[in-house]
Amino acid sequence: MNFGCDYYPEHWPEERWTKDIQMMAEAGFNVVRLAEFAWSKLEPEEGQYDFDWLDRAIKILAENRIRIILGTPTATPPAWLARQYPTIFRVDEKGIRSSFGGRRGYCPNSSIYRDYSQRIVLELAKHYKNNENVIGWQIDNEFGGLCYCKSCLKEFRKWLKEKYSTLEQLNKEWGTIFWSQTYTDWDEIPLPRQLDTAHNPSLLLDYRRFISDSYISYQKLQIDILRKSYPHKFITHNFMGLFNGIDYYKLAEPLDFVAWDNYPNLKSMEENKSLANENIVKVSLSHDLMRGLKRQNFWVMEEESGPPGWEYVEPTPPPGRIRLWTYQAIAHGADGILYFRWRTSRFGTEQFWHGILDQAGVTTRRYEEIRKVGQELQSVGSKLIGLEFPQEVAILTSYDEQWAFGIQPNNPQFNYQEHFASYYRILNRWNIPVDVVSIRADLSKYKLVIAPALFLINDELVENLKEFVKKDGTLIITFRSGVKNWNNVVLEEPLPGKLNDLLGIEVVEYDSLPSQQKCKLKLIYPEIEPLSGECNIWCDIIKCGGAEVIGRYAQSYYKGEACVTINRFGQGCAIYIGTNPSPEIKESILKWATEKSGVRSSFPADSKDLEVVLRRKEGKNCLFFLNHSGEDNHVKLDSAYVELLENRKYAKGSIMTIEPKGVKILWET
């Protein structure tokens, strides 16, 4: 298991480094990340490189058997570069250019910035080419940010030419005849900066795709240099969980594995129990999304280890919480955990973004808690490598869908990520493992697939879904699906468009509900427990072709009309949920769908506070029990197990207690 921290030796006197690194070794650390914000230290003047200080830090780390991940320092350009070329910074929607003093403020399409980025990465690659202590690279830091500068305008038009070839095709695909927006020259196409009204939705969607591709291209610029010098060393980037400013599936493709930065919202956890449960689910969902980007395990490159804060200080993780977060990450597929940061900075913006040690640099309670984790991982870590996930349930997502809904949410209450999470939340509470995968993923191994709000649709996606259902798959699709083509233009077919055949329905009308309005409904399908409930946000009025009715509205002018349906297609079935039902209705539908498709819970412990994650290795089950509550949780075991952290045996039928914020890892005997 890779276990360590993010370390900034340049922030501290060199005579302190040895003590810091010895304390890291005592905590069980075997890896650190260095230098991702150190450009001005590595290149203090243009073309004048100084790696001696970094060499010395790496040498001390290596002497303590701690390996190094080097970050390319391009997230923070040096002052001399900013002074010489102020146009490297992004321009916002109002036309105002950012300036020096922050981080990640550069434009990914600036040719000047790309050139200087290549130079520093190339020098780092040459210098550390033969250094065996450097095991891998992190590209930049947390990519993201929109830009509306002249460089982006030039590159956007070039990007559009490559996509559409001719203006005639672009005008046709975007529907520019509307509001007299027809283009007769490529130079007429604007960036979608602020207007009094609103831009063409197709223009807006292509702009978001272009910006995403710009960061992917900028990342590739650096990867190509490092691959040439380091063909056998890994390259990653630190993603940001549910952030949707970039198509993370595409960003992940050229990387060896995904890493991400996990900062749970502890404030919500401490203020409100229901918000705490929401946040637990959000963290689990983020882990599963990161694992799904490449359908392989990931690292947490920055794990919260103290109270965050820039201007304000957030709550301190109480005893046990950091350990719990660590094992939650490992349970969901993390092969590496690095805590941010080793020691809290005395200066700069992040003076109050605390690390393992405070500014005083002495042992803290948090350090002792992390050292305990280090001792545990030295004992059991090898058993946790190579654990596999059951592949039974997948939830599909797409950044194109998220961007399209960001442009036109359809209803002020609708939030794509919340809608998506509402289905994940139920499965997570039932301890059913979920893969969060791309709409382009191979679905053949899954039993149940949930595809929330497929607003944009294309033939490739439709065929993928049809093939899955034909071969005995159970599919759930929700409202506002099949509305538009891939260029954000509404389809001519009756809703849900190209999905009509698969779903066996036609949406003849719909109603977008005001914020306080709800509509009653009831489930009537013989195989599902009859249940009454409510729905909000959206109501599709459905006419069934070959589909059967699962639920009907119980009020409004569409009282008695179908709102939930099921269609037999090939050997499987496709369920359509044409509204946003209350949680108990969603649970009833999901309960039936999981039972019908043969999906089982990892462990039957229906508690919002107790998370159970199932992994497998060599035919044996490995169960992670994570108690997120402040009270003991008791479970009756269904088999004989060995608890790895305590090396304690449990017989079948035993009652196991998981203490508050506690962790148990059971290995089936």
C-alpha positions in Angstrom: 0.0 0.0 0.0 1.3 3.5 -1.0 1.1 5.7 2.1 2.4 9.2 2.6 1.9 12.9 2.4 2.3 16.0 0.3 5.5 17.7 1.4 6.8 21.2 0.7 10.4 21.3 1.9 10.9 24.7 0.2 8.6 26.2 2.8 10.9 25.3 5.7 14.6 25.7 6.8 16.7 23.0 5.4 18.0 22.0 8.8 14.5 20.9 9.7 14.1 18.5 6.7 15.8 15.5 8.4 13.6 15.7 11.4 10.4 16.0 9.3 11.4 13.0 7.1 12.3 10.9 10.1 8.9 11.6 11.6 7.3 10.6 8.3 9.2 7.3 8.3 8.1 6.7 11.9 4.5 7.2 10.7 4.9 4.4 8.1 5.1 6.7 5.1 6.7 5.2 2.0 5.9 7.9 -0.6 5.6 11.7 -0.8 4.6 14.2 -3.5 7.0 17.1 -4.1 7.4 20.3 -6.1 4.0 20.8 -7.8 4.0 24.5 -6.8 7.7 25.2 -6.9 8.3 26.7 -10.3 9.9 29.9 -9.0 12.3 27.8 -6.9 13.1 25.5 -9.7 13.6 28.2 -12.3 14.3 31.5 -10.3 15.2 33.3 -13.5 14.3 32.5 -17.1 16.5 29.6 -18.3 18.4 29.4 -15.0 17.4 26.1 -13.3 18.2 25.1 -9.7 17.4 21.5 -8.7 20.0 21.2 -6.0 17.6 21.9 -3.2 15.2 19.3 -4.5 18.0 16.8 -5.0 19.0 17.2 -1.3 15.4 16.7 -0.1 15.0 13.6 -2.3 18.3 12.2 -1.0 17.1 12.5 2.6 13.7 10.9 1.7 15.4 8.1 -0.1 17.7 7.4 2.9 14.5 6.9 4.9 13.0 4.6 2.2 10.5 7.1 1.1 9.9 7.3 -2.7 8.9 10.4 -4.6 6.2 11.6 -6.9 7.2 14.8 -8.7 4.6 17.3 -9.6 5.1 19.3 -12.8 5.0 22.9 -11.4 2.9 24.5 -14.1 -0.1 25.3 -11.9 1.8 28.3 -10.5 3.9 30.3 -13.0 6.7 32.4 -11.6 6.5 36.2 -11.2 9.1 36.8 -13.9 7.0 35.0 -16.5 3.8 36.8 -15.5 5.6 40.2 -15.7 7.0 39.4 -19.1 3.8 37.9 -20.5 0.6 39.0 -18.7 -1.5 37.5 -21.6 -0.8 34.0 -20.3 -3.6 34.5 -17.8 -7.3 33.6 -18.4 -10.0 36.2 -19.4 -13.4 35.8 -17.7 -16.9 36.0 -19.2 -17.0 39.7 -18.8 -13.7 40.2 -20.6 -11.5 40.9 -17.5 -8.1 39.2 -17.5 -6.8 37.5 -14.3 -3.5 38.5 -12.9 -0.5 37.1 -11.0 -0.9 36.0 -7.4 -3.1 33.0 -7.4 -2.8 29.5 -8.8 -4.1 27.7 -11.9 -4.9 31.1 -13.5 -3.3 30.4 -16.8 -5.0 29.9 -20.2 -4.4 26.3 -21.5 -4.4 27.7 -25.0 -1.7 30.3 -24.5 1.1 29.4 -26.9 3.6 31.3 -24.7 2.5 29.4 -21.6 2.6 26.1 -23.4 6.2 26.8 -24.6 7.4 27.7 -21.1 5.6 24.7 -19.6 7.4 22.4 -22.0 10.7 23.9 -21.1 10.4 23.4 -17.3 9.0 19.9 -17.8 11.7 18.9 -20.2 14.4 20.1 -17.8 12.9 18.2 -14.9 12.6 15.1 -17.1 16.3 15.3 -18.1 17.5 16.0 -14.6 15.6 13.1 -12.9 15.7 10.6 -15.8 18.0 8.2 -14.0 16.9 8.9 -10.4 15.4 5.6 -9.2 13.9 7.3 -6.2 11.4 9.2 -8.4 8.7 6.6 -9.1 6.2 8.8 -11.0 4.8 12.1 -12.0 1.7 14.2 -11.3 0.8 16.5 -14.2 0.1 20.1 -13.0 -2.6 20.4 -10.2 -6.4 20.2 -10.3 -7.0 21.3 -13.9 -10.0 23.5 -14.5 -11.3 27.0 -15.4 -13.0 28.7 -18.3 -11.2 31.3 -20.6 -12.5 33.8 -23.2 -9.2 35.3 -24.4 -8.0 35.8 -28.0 -6.0 32.6 -28.0 -9.1 30.6 -27.0 -11.1 32.4 -29.7 -8.6 31.4 -32.3 -8.3 27.9 -31.1 -12.1 27.5 -30.7 -12.7 28.4 -34.3 -10.0 25.9 -35.3 -11.6 23.3 -33.1 -15.0 23.9 -34.8 -13.4 23.7 -38.3 -12.0 20.2 -37.4 -15.4 19.1 -36.1 -17.7 20.4 -38.7 -15.5 20.9 -41.8 -17.8 23.5 -43.4 -19.8 26.5 -42.2 -22.8 25.0 -43.9 -22.6 22.0 -41.7 -22.1 24.0 -38.5 -25.0 26.3 -39.3 -27.2 23.2 -39.9 -26.1 21.4 -36.8 -26.5 24.5 -34.5 -29.7 25.8 -36.1 -28.2 29.2 -36.6 -31.2 30.3 -38.7 -32.7 31.1 -35.3 -32.4 34.8 -34.3 -30.5 35.5 -37.6 -27.3 33.9 -36.3 -26.2 32.2 -39.6 -22.4 32.5 -40.0 -20.8 33.3 -43.4 -17.2 33.3 -42.2 -15.4 31.4 -39.4 -14.2 34.7 -38.0 -17.8 35.6 -37.2 -18.1 32.9 -34.6 -17.8 34.3 -31.0 -16.8 32.9 -27.7 -19.9 32.8 -25.5 -19.1 35.7 -23.3 -21.8 37.5 -21.2 -24.9 38.6 -23.1 -28.1 40.4 -22.0 -30.0 37.3 -23.2 -28.6 33.8 -23.8 -26.3 32.2 -26.3 -27.2 29.4 -28.7 -27.2 26.1 -26.6 -25.2 24.3 -29.3 -22.5 27.0 -29.2 -22.4 26.8 -25.4 -22.1 23.0 -25.4 -19.3 23.0 -28.0 -17.5 25.7 -26.0 -17.5 23.5 -22.9 -16.3 20.6 -25.0 -13.5 22.8 -26.4 -12.3 24.0 -23.0 -12.3 20.4 -21.8 -10.2 19.4 -24.8 -7.9 22.3 -24.3 -6.9 21.0 -20.9 -6.6 17.5 -22.2 -4.3 18.8 -25.0 -2.3 20.7 -22.4 -1.9 17.7 -20.3 -0.8 15.6 -23.3 1.9 18.2 -24.0 3.5 17.3 -20.7 2.8 13.6 -20.9 4.6 13.3 -24.2 7.8 14.7 -22.7 7.7 12.5 -19.7 6.8 9.3 -21.6 9.9 9.8 -23.7 12.2 10.1 -20.7 10.3 7.8 -18.3 8.6 5.0 -20.3 8.4 2.8 -17.2 7.3 5.3 -14.6 3.7 6.2 -13.9 2.0 9.5 -14.8 -1.2 10.7 -13.1 -3.1 13.9 -12.3 -5.0 14.9 -9.2 -8.7 15.0 -10.2 -11.4 16.7 -8.0 -14.2 14.1 -7.5 -17.6 15.4 -8.7 -16.1 18.5 -10.4 -17.5 18.6 -14.0 -15.5 21.3 -15.7 -13.6 18.8 -17.8 -14.5 15.4 -19.3 -12.7 13.3 -16.8 -13.2 10.1 -18.8 -11.1 11.7 -21.6 -8.6 13.3 -19.3 -8.0 9.9 -17.6 -7.4 8.0 -20.8 -3.6 8.7 -21.3 -2.8 8.4 -17.5 -1.6 5.2 -15.8 -4.1 5.7 -13.1 -6.4 8.4 -11.7 -5.6 10.2 -8.4 -8.0 12.6 -6.7 -8.2 15.1 -3.8 -10.6 14.2 -1.1 -11.8 17.0 1.2 -15.1 15.9 2.9 -17.4 18.7 4.0 -16.8 18.2 7.7 -18.8 21.3 8.6 -22.0 19.7 7.3 -21.2 16.5 9.1 -21.0 18.2 12.4 -24.0 20.5 12.0 -26.7 18.2 10.8 -27.0 14.4 10.8 -29.0 14.2 7.5 -26.3 16.5 5.9 -23.7 14.2 7.4 -25.2 11.2 5.7 -25.4 13.1 2.4 -21.7 13.9 2.6 -20.7 10.3 3.4 -22.6 9.3 0.3 -21.0 12.1 -1.7 -17.5 10.9 -0.7 -18.3 7.3 -1.6 -19.8 8.4 -4.9 -16.7 10.4 -5.7 -14.4 7.4 -4.9 -16.6 5.2 -7.2 -16.6 7.7 -10.0 -12.8 8.0 -9.8 -12.5 4.2 -10.0 -14.9 4.2 -12.9 -12.9 6.7 -15.0 -10.5 4.0 -16.1 -12.3 1.1 -14.5 -9.4 0.4 -12.2 -8.1 1.4 -8.8 -7.0 4.9 -8.0 -5.0 7.0 -5.5 -6.0 9.7 -3.2 -3.3 12.3 -3.8 -4.6 14.7 -1.2 -6.5 13.4 1.8 -7.7 15.9 4.4 -5.7 15.7 7.6 -6.7 18.8 9.5 -9.2 21.7 9.4 -9.2 23.3 6.0 -9.4 27.1 5.5 -8.2 30.1 3.7 -9.9 33.1 5.2 -12.0 31.0 7.6 -11.1 27.9 9.5 -13.4 24.8 9.1 -14.0 22.3 11.9 -11.1 20.0 12.9 -11.6 16.3 12.1 -12.5 14.7 15.5 -10.6 11.6 16.7 -11.0 8.7 14.4 -12.4 10.6 11.4 -9.1 10.7 9.4 -8.6 7.0 9.9 -12.2 6.4 8.9 -11.7 8.5 5.7 -8.5 6.6 4.9 -10.2 3.2 5.1 -13.3 4.4 3.2 -11.0 5.3 0.4 -9.2 2.0 0.5 -12.5 0.1 0.6 -13.6 1.9 -2.6 -10.4 1.1 -4.4 -7.6 3.4 -3.4 -4.2 1.8 -3.8 -2.4 4.9 -2.4 -3.2 7.5 0.3 -1.3 10.8 0.6 -2.4 13.3 3.3 -2.4 17.0 2.5 -0.2 18.3 3.9 2.7 17.4 6.1 2.9 20.7 7.9 0.7 23.7 7.9 2.2 26.7 6.2 3.2 29.8 8.2 2.6 32.1 5.2 0.6 32.5 2.0 -3.0 31.9 1.1 -3.2 28.5 2.9 -1.9 29.5 6.3 -5.1 28.0 7.8 -5.4 24.9 5.6 -4.0 22.6 8.2 -1.9 19.5 7.7 -0.8 16.6 9.8 1.4 18.9 11.9 0.5 22.5 12.8 2.9 25.5 12.2 4.8 24.6 15.4 6.0 21.4 13.8 5.4 19.2 16.9 3.6 15.9 17.2 -0.2 16.3 17.1 -3.2 14.1 17.9 -3.7 13.9 14.1 -0.1 12.7 13.6 -0.6 9.9 16.1 -3.9 8.8 14.5 -2.2 8.7 11.1 0.8 6.8 12.6 -1.7 4.2 13.9 -3.0 3.8 10.4 0.5 3.4 9.1 1.2 0.7 11.6 -2.0 -1.1 10.6 -1.2 -0.9 6.9 2.3 -2.2 7.4 0.6 -5.3 9.0 -2.3 -5.9 6.7 -1.6 -3.8 3.6 -0.5 -6.6 1.4 -3.8 -8.4 1.9 -5.6 -5.3 0.6 -3.7 -5.2 -2.7 -5.4 -6.9 -5.6 -8.9 -6.9 -4.2 -11.6 -7.0 -6.9 -15.1 -5.5 -7.0 -18.2 -7.4 -7.9 -19.5 -6.1 -11.2 -23.3 -6.2 -10.9 -24.6 -2.7 -10.9 -23.5 0.3 -13.0 -24.7 3.9 -13.1 -24.0 5.7 -16.4 -22.8 9.3 -16.5 -21.6 11.7 -19.1 -20.0 15.1 -18.9 -21.8 16.1 -22.1 -25.1 15.5 -20.4 -24.0 17.5 -17.3 -22.9 20.5 -19.5 -26.2 20.4 -21.4 -28.2 20.5 -18.2 -25.9 23.2 -16.9 -26.9 25.3 -20.0 -30.6 24.4 -19.7 -31.6 22.8 -16.5 -35.2 22.6 -17.7 -36.5 23.2 -14.2 -35.0 25.5 -11.5 -35.1 22.6 -9.0 -33.3 20.1 -11.3 -29.7 19.3 -10.6 -28.1 16.5 -12.6 -25.6 15.5 -10.0 -28.3 15.4 -7.2 -30.6 13.4 -9.5 -27.8 11.0 -10.3 -26.9 10.8 -6.6 -30.4 10.1 -5.4 -30.3 6.6 -7.0 -26.7 5.9 -6.0 -27.6 6.9 -2.4 -30.2 4.2 -2.1 -27.9 1.5 -3.4 -25.1 2.7 -1.2 -27.3 2.5 1.9 -28.2 -1.0 0.9 -24.5 -1.8 0.6 -24.8 -2.7 -3.0 -21.5 -2.1 -4.9 -21.8 0.3 -7.8 -19.5 1.1 -10.7 -19.9 4.7 -12.1 -19.0 4.3 -15.7 -19.1 6.2 -19.0 -22.1 5.9 -21.3 -19.7 4.3 -23.8 -18.6 1.6 -21.4 -19.0 -2.1 -22.1 -22.1 -3.1 -20.1 -22.0 -6.8 -20.7 -20.9 -7.9 -17.3 -23.6 -6.0 -15.4 -27.0 -7.2 -14.3 -28.6 -3.8 -13.5 -27.8 -0.5 -15.2 -29.2 2.9 -14.2 -29.0 5.7 -16.8 -30.3 8.9 -15.3 -31.5 11.8 -17.5 -30.0 10.9 -20.9 -30.8 14.4 -22.2 -28.5 14.0 -25.2 -28.7 10.8 -27.3 -26.9 9.3 -30.2 -27.0 6.0 -32.1 -24.0 4.6 -30.4 -25.5 5.1 -26.9 -28.9 3.6 -28.0 -27.3 0.5 -29.4 -25.2 0.0 -26.3 -28.3 0.1 -24.1 -30.3 -2.1 -26.5 -27.5 -4.8 -26.5 -27.4 -4.8 -22.8 -31.1 -5.2 -22.3 -31.4 -7.9 -25.1 -29.0 -10.1 -23.2 -31.1 -10.3 -20.0 -30.1 -6.9 -18.6 -32.3 -4.7 -16.4 -32.2 -1.0 -17.4 -33.6 2.0 -15.6 -33.9 5.3 -17.5 -35.3 8.5 -16.0 -37.2 11.6 -17.3 -35.7 14.1 -19.7 -34.0 11.4 -21.7 -33.8 11.2 -25.5 -34.6 14.9 -25.8 -31.7 16.2 -28.0 -29.1 15.0 -30.4 -25.4 15.2 -29.5 -25.1 18.8 -30.7 -27.8 20.0 -28.3 -30.6 20.3 -30.7 -34.1 18.9 -30.0 -35.0 15.8 -32.0 -38.0 15.6 -34.3 -39.2 12.2 -33.0 -41.7 12.0 -30.2 -40.1 11.7 -26.8 -38.0 9.9 -25.6 -36.7 10.0 -29.2 -34.4 7.2 -30.3 -35.3 5.3 -27.0 -39.0 4.8 -27.9 -38.4 1.3 -29.3 -36.4 0.2 -26.3 -38.8 1.7 -23.7 -42.0 0.8 -25.6 -43.5 4.3 -24.8 -44.2 7.7 -26.1 -44.2 10.9 -23.9 -47.3 12.7 -25.2 -47.0 15.7 -22.9 -45.0 16.9 -19.9 -45.4 19.3 -16.9 -42.5 21.2 -15.3 -43.6 21.7 -11.7 -43.2 24.9 -9.7 -40.8 24.7 -6.7 -43.4 24.1 -4.0 -45.7 21.9 -6.0 -45.8 18.1 -5.7 -48.0 15.5 -7.4 -49.3 12.3 -5.9 -48.6 8.9 -7.6 -49.0 5.2 -6.8 -47.3 2.0 -7.8 -49.7 -0.6 -9.3 -47.5 -3.3 -10.8 -48.4 -6.7 -9.4 -44.8 -7.7 -8.6 -44.1 -4.5 -6.7 -45.5 -3.6 -3.3 -48.5 -1.2 -3.9 -47.3 2.1 -2.6 -48.5 5.7 -2.7 -46.2 8.7 -2.7 -45.3 12.0 -4.3 -43.1 13.4 -7.0 -41.8 16.8 -7.9 -39.8 18.7 -10.6 -41.1 17.0 -13.7 -44.1 14.9 -14.8 -44.0 13.0 -18.1 -47.4 11.9 -19.4 -46.8 8.5 -21.0 -48.6 6.6 -23.6 -47.7 2.9 -23.6 -46.9 1.0 -26.8 -45.6 -2.4 -25.8 -44.7 -1.3 -22.2 -46.7 -2.1 -19.1 -47.6 0.4 -16.4 -45.8 0.3 -13.1 -47.1 3.6 -11.6 -49.8 6.2 -12.3 -50.3 9.8 -11.3 -53.0 10.2 -8.6 -53.9 13.9 -9.1 -53.8 16.9 -11.5 -55.2 16.9 -15.0 -53.1 13.8 -15.7 -54.5 11.7 -12.9 -54.6 8.1 -14.0 -51.9 8.5 -16.6 -48.8 6.4 -16.6 -45.6 7.8 -15.0 -43.5 4.6 -14.5 -43.4 1.8 -17.1 -41.6 -1.4 -18.0 -40.9 -2.9 -21.4 -39.7 -6.4 -22.2 -37.0 -6.1 -24.8 -35.1 -9.2 -25.9 -34.4 -11.3 -22.8 -34.3 -8.3 -20.5 -36.4 -5.3 -19.5 -36.2 -1.5 -19.6 -37.9 0.6 -16.9 -38.8 4.3 -17.5 -39.3 6.6 -14.6 -41.0 9.7 -16.1 -40.9 11.8 -13.0 -38.8 12.5 -9.8 -40.5 10.3 -7.2 -40.2 10.6 -3.5 -37.4 8.4 -1.9 -39.7 5.6 -0.8 -41.1 5.2 -4.4 -37.5 5.1 -5.8 -36.6 2.5 -3.2 -39.6 0.3 -4.0 -38.7 0.4 -7.7 -35.0 -0.3 -7.1 -35.8 -3.0 -4.6 -37.8 -4.9 -7.2 -35.2 -4.2 -9.9 -32.3 -5.5 -7.8 -34.2 -8.6 -6.8 -35.3 -9.3 -10.3 -31.8 -8.9 -11.7 -30.2 -11.1 -9.0 -28.2 -8.2 -7.4 -27.4 -8.8 -3.8 -26.3 -6.6 -0.9 -22.7 -6.9 0.3 -24.1 -7.3 3.8 -27.7 -6.8 5.0 -27.1 -3.8 7.3 -29.6 -1.2 6.3 -28.2 1.8 8.2 -27.3 5.2 6.9 -24.4 5.3 9.3 -22.8 1.9 8.7 -21.2 1.5 5.3 -20.3 -2.0 4.2 -18.1 -2.5 1.1 -17.5 -5.9 -0.5 -14.3 -6.8 -2.2 -13.0 -10.2 -3.3 -9.7 -11.9 -3.8 -8.9 -15.5 -4.7 -12.5 -16.6 -4.2 -12.8 -15.1 -0.7 -14.9 -12.2 0.4 -13.3 -9.2 2.1 -15.8 -6.9 3.9 -15.0 -3.3 5.1 -17.3 -2.1 7.9 -17.2 1.7 8.2 -19.1 3.2 11.1 -19.7 6.9 10.3 -21.8 7.5 13.4 -21.0 8.6 16.9 -22.5 5.4 18.4 -21.7 1.7 18.4 -23.0 -0.4 15.5 -23.7 -4.1 16.0 -24.0 -6.7 13.2 -24.6 -10.4 13.2 -22.1 -12.1 10.9 -23.3 -14.5 8.2 -20.1 -16.5 8.0 -16.8 -17.1 9.8 -14.3 -14.3 9.4 -10.9 -13.1 10.6 -10.8 -9.4 11.4 -7.6 -8.2 9.9 -6.8 -5.0 12.0 -7.2 -6.8 15.3 -6.3 -10.3 14.0 -9.4 -11.6 15.8 -11.5 -14.6 14.7 -15.3 -14.4 14.5 -17.5 -17.5 14.2 -20.6 -17.6 12.0 -23.5 -16.0 13.9 -21.3 -13.8 16.1 -22.3 -10.3 17.0 -19.6 -7.8 16.0 -19.4 -4.3 17.4 -18.1 -1.5 15.4 -17.2 1.4 17.6 -18.0 5.1 16.8 -15.9 6.2 13.7 -14.6 2.6 13.8 -13.4 0.3 11.0 -13.4 -3.5 10.8 -12.0 -5.4 7.9 -13.3 -9.0 7.7 -11.6 -11.8 5.7 -13.8 -14.8 5.0 -12.3 -18.1 6.3 
